[in-house]
Amino acid sequence: MIGYRLMGKAHSHALHDVAAFFPDLPARPVKRVLCGRDAAEVDQIAARWGWESWTTDWRQAVQRPDVDAVIVGVPNHLHYEICLAAAAAAKHTLCEKPLAMTAGQAEEMAAAAERAGIRHGVAFNYRRVPAVTLARRLIQQGRLGRLYHFRASYLQDWLLDPGYPLTWRLRREEAGSGTLGDLVSHSVDLARFLVGEITAVVAGDATFVRERPLPEGAPGDPGGEVTVDDTAALLVRFAGGAVGTIEASRFSAGRKSGNAFEIYGERGSLRFDLERMNELEFYSTGDPPEERGFRRILVTEASHPYLSAWWPTGHIIGWEHTFVHQIYDFIQAVATRTPFDPDFAAGAACQRVLDAAQRSLQQRRWVTVDGGDGTEA
């Protein structure tokens, strides 16, 4: 695994727990080597999570003959080079989102992975929330009928303090974008997972705090420029005829990880919010008129996706379990030589929507998503 902080911790936990809770796993993960830039810190993290060894040289880690698969959990601008190297070394690869800085990079990564014959995936972990997977099941069963509207928002408040330092997520050269790549990418992937391909987009954004203190700076030192968006909003059109809105912000006071969506169709509707991730709300026009209303489904039954591996009914799971589900599915794909979804092609499709949003911001108009099957907006 390359990267050891937030995403490294989440993936290490998943690798630690997956075989214990999913005994049908066809292969057990062995944590060979953890890679990071700070030797002292990566040494400590490797010991904490049971990694056999550690290194500060990711190229050496990728080339090791005892490594079969690589997890990439580093800043966005490093994904491209590492994933290409992993493909060249024929290593199965699971990469954090967004897959790349541009659609061109993502498509090159997808092509390289296919040529190498490896299993490849993008860590859009919210597909593995049982309530979200259940929402897809209900849609595929026709319970909503024709889909009309998709509304998504991903709202956080961790940048409200203007004294928050200028980390890599606030630098375009490392992050590519702000809320677009960090948060909107999740909503776009969920839109594709639940509703279908996005064919056109128009976008707006804003940056509220233009300068922040440097992480290594002393009090009174000049700060650095924020070069990404703090908030973004998209209108989108889907190939199937539905329309949608996607909003993201890191300045929404009181919202910590408000990753939410609403889907409205001819026969019913669904609502979900990650801050209440064990619940899905469902409305059906098939109910008697005097009984209609959104019903709360507590998604903790053994018959619900993934949940037979965990606790008795009513005993909720958390954010970290989505990574366990993800690594379970990834190991299944590697061991059985079957595709993993979302793969790099799906990551590239998401990136094409993000690139279209960037062009829309520049051109101040509707933009057709490259590779979509829609007509000019």
N, C-alpha and C positions, 0 to 999 in steps of 0.2 A: 504494500500500500504506500502510495506517494501522497504525503500530507498527513498531519497528525493532530491538528487542533479540532475545531468543531466537527467537521465532516469526518476526520480521522477517528474521533471519539465515537461518533454514531456508527460508522462502519465496523470499528473494532468491537463494539458491543454486539452488533449483529453477528459477526463471525464467531464471537464467543458463545452466543446463546442458540444459534440456529439448530445445531444438531441435537441439542438437549430437548427442544420443544417440537422438532419435526423429525421423529425417528425414521421416517420413510425416506429421508434424504439419501440419494444414491451415492454420494461421496461426502466425506467430512472435510471441512476446510482446515488446512494447516497454515498457521500464520508464520510464514517464513521470514519476511524482512519488512521492516517499517522504515520509510525514508522521510527525512526532513532536513531543513537547513541548519537548525540550531542543534549542535551535537549533544550538549548537555540536556536539553529539553527532550529531544527525541529518545535519548537513552532512558530517561525517566518514564516517558510515556510507553515505550516498548516494554519495559519491565512491568508496568502497571497492568497492561492489557495482554500480557503473555506472548508477545512476539519473540520468536527465537533469536532474532538478530536485528540490527539497525544499521543504517548508513546515511551519509549526507550526499551520496552520489546516485541520483535516480537512474542514470544510464547504466551503471553497474548493476543496480537492482533489477532492471528490466531484462538484462542479458543473462541473469543467473539461470543455469540449466535446471535448478530445482524449483523454479517459479513457473507455474502454469497459467496464472491469471494475475492481472494487475487492476487495482482500484485507484483511480485518479481523483484526488480530493484537494487540489491546489487552486490558487487564483486562476481566473478564466484565461488569461493570456498564455498560460503554460499548457493548456489542454492539447492544443494542436500538435506541438512538437512531441510531447510525451506519447500521445495516442498513435501517432505515425511510427514512432520508435517501437512501441509495443506491437503494432501490426507487423512491422518488419521482422520482429523477433518471434512472431507467431504466438503471442500471448493473448489469451482471452482478456477483454477489457471492459470494465464498468467505469464510466466517467461521470463526474458530477456535471450538473447543469449550470449555465447553458453549455452545450457541447463545444462551441467555438466562439470566436469573436465575430465571424461573418458566416454567411451561408456558403460562400465559396470554400472556406476552410472546412466547414462541416461536411460538405459534399465530398471533398477530397479525403477526409477521414473515413467517411462511410465507404467510399470506393476502395480505399486501402484495406480496410477491415474485411470487406467481401473477398478481395483478391487473396488475402491471407488465409481465408477459410476459418476464421476465428468466430467465437460468439462475442457479440458486442452489444453494449447497452448504455443508456443514459439514465442517471439516477433521479428520475422524476418520481420520488418516493410517494407522492400523494395519490398516485394511482393505486397504491397498496393499502390505503386506508379502507378497512372493510366496508364502511358506509359508502364510500365513493365507488368501490367495486360493485356493491349492491345497487347503487344508482344506475350504473351501466347495465346491469342485468335487467332491471325494470324497464329501461329504455329499449333494450334489445328484445324484450318480451312484448313490446308494443303497448305497454301500460300507459304511456303518455301520448301515443299516436304520433301524428305529424308534429314535429318540433317547430315552434315559432320564435321563441326568445331564449337567449342565454345571457345571463347577467353575472359577472364575476367581479370580485374585489379582493385585493390582498393588501390589508392595511396594518401598518406597524407604527410605533412611535419612538423608536430608539435614537432618532436623529433630532428630536425636538430641542435638546440642549445644544446651543451654538458652540459650546466648549468641547463637544465631542470631537476627538481627534480625527485628522485626515487619514483614514485607513485606506487600504488598497481598494475597497469597494467604492470609494469616492473619487478614484482616479481613472479616467477613461483609458489610459494606456494599459492598465492592468485589468479593469473590469469590463471594458467595452461600452458599458452603459450603466445607469443606476438602477432604478426600479424596473426598467424594461427587461434587462437581463436577469436581475436577481429575483423579481417577483412576478412580473408579467409573463415570463417564460413558463412558470408553473401554471398560470391561468390558461395560457395558450395550449399547453399540453393537455390540460383537463378538458378544454373546449374540443380539441381534436379527439380525445378519448371518448367523450360523451356525446358530442353533437356531430362532428365531422370536420372536413377540411375547410379552412378559412381561405376565401378567395380574394377578398379586398379589405382594405383597412384605411382609416383616417385617424390621425393621432395628434395629441397635444401634450405638452409637458411643461414643467416649471422647476426651477432651482431656487429654493427659498433662502438658503444660507450659502453665500458664494465663497466664503473663506473660513477655514478652520485651522486650529493649532496643529502643528506637526506632532506626531506621536513622540518623537525624540526631543522635541523642543522644550526649552525652559520657559517659565512664566515671563511674559513680556517679549518673547521672541516673535518675529513676524510669522504669520501663518502661511498656509498654502492654499491654492485655488481649488475649489471643488469643480470638477470638469464633467460631472454627470448630472442626470436629472434626479430631483428629490421626489417627484411625483409624475405619473404619466396616466393618460386616459386614452382608450381606443374605442372606436366604433368599428364593428366587423360585420362582414357578410359571409355566410356559409354556402357551400356548394349545394346543399339540400334546400336552400331557400330561407333558412332561419337568419335572423339578425341578432347582434349581440353588442354588449358593452363590457369592457374590461378596464378596471381602475386599480391603480396601485399607488401607495404612498408610504413613506417612512416618517410622516409628520402627522399621523392621526392619533391625537392624544387619547389614551385609554385602550387603544387596540394594540395588542401584543403580537399576535399572529393570526389576524382575522382573515384567513384564506377561505372565502365563502363563494358559493355560486347558487343561482336559481335558474331552473329550466322550466319553461312553460310550453305545453303542447295542447293539442286539440282534446285530449282525454284526461289530462292531469298535469300535475306540476311537482317539482322536487326542490327542496332547499337543504343546504348543508353549510356548516361553518366549522372550520378546524378547531376553533376554541371550544366547541362541543362535539368533538370528533367521533364520539360513540353514538351519535344520534343522526338520523335522517328524517326529514319531514316530507310527507307524501300526501298529495291531494288528488282525489279521483272524482271525475264527473260521473262515474258509474255508481257512486253511492246514492242512496235516496236523497232527494233535495233537503229534507228536514234533518239529515245526518251529515251533510257535507261540511268539510273543514279540514285543515291540515292535521294529519295524525302524526304523532311522534313515534318513530320506530327506534327502539333501543337496540342497536346493532351489536348484540352480545350473544346471540344464539349460536349453538354449535353448527347449525345449518347455514349461517352467514359466512361469507368468504373468509378464509384463514382461521376462523375463531375456534374450530374444533381442537386446535393445538394449544389453546391457552386455558382460560379459567371457566368456572361455572357461569351459567347465565346470569347476567346482571353485574358481573365483575369486569370493570372496564379495563381497556388497554390504553397505551399512550403513544406519543410521537415516535419513540424509539422502536416500537414494534413494527412500524412501516419499513424500517431498514432491515429488520429480521425477515419480513415477508419478501422484500426485494432481493436479499442475498439468497434466500431459499429458491426463488424463481430463477435467479441467475445460475446457481449451482445446478439446478435441474436442467437448464438449457445447455450448460457446458457438458454435463455428464451424459445427456441423452442426444446431444448434437442436434438440438431443435432451436429455432429462433427465440431470442429474448425480445420482449416488447415492453417499453419502447427501445428500439435499436438505434444505431447511428443515423439511419435513414429518417427515423422519426425525429431525432434531434435536429437533423438538417431541415426537415419540414417546419419545425418550430422556429428555427433560426431564419428561415425565409420570411416568416410572418414578422419577426422582430426587425429584419432588414427593411421590409416594406414599411413598417412603422417609422423607422429612421428616415427613409426617403420621404414619407408623408410629412414628417416634421420639417424637413428641409424645403419641400415643394409646396407645403400648405394646401394639400388636396388629397382626394381619394387616390389610393395606389393599389393596383392589382398585385397580388402575391405571385411571385415567380414560381412557376411549376404548378400553380393551381389550375383548376379546370373551369374557372369562371370567366366571364367576359369583362372587358374594360368597364370600370365603375363609372 
